[in-house]
Amino acid sequence: MDFFKEKCPVCNQILKVKNNPSCKSIIIKSCPEDHYEKEFHPAFETYIECHKVS
């Protein structure tokens, strides 16, 4: 079910988890087309969203 999958607000593709070797606790998800990125910081219980401009 795609209901709970996070999607890019620009192209509506499902966000993929990026490998983050520097810090294993921070989860980074991004659009396959690189329009949008979303980071979860568990220490702060906060999301940071980034819309990339070309």
JOSULZI-V792665 format. One record per helix or strand of 2 or more residues. SS is the DSSP state (@ for helix, = for strand). FROM is the first residue (numbers start at 0). LEN is the number of residues. Records with the same first field share a line. If there is no record, write none. Layout:
SS=FROM-LEN, FROM-LEN
This chain:
@=1-3
==15-3, 26-4, 35-6, 45-6
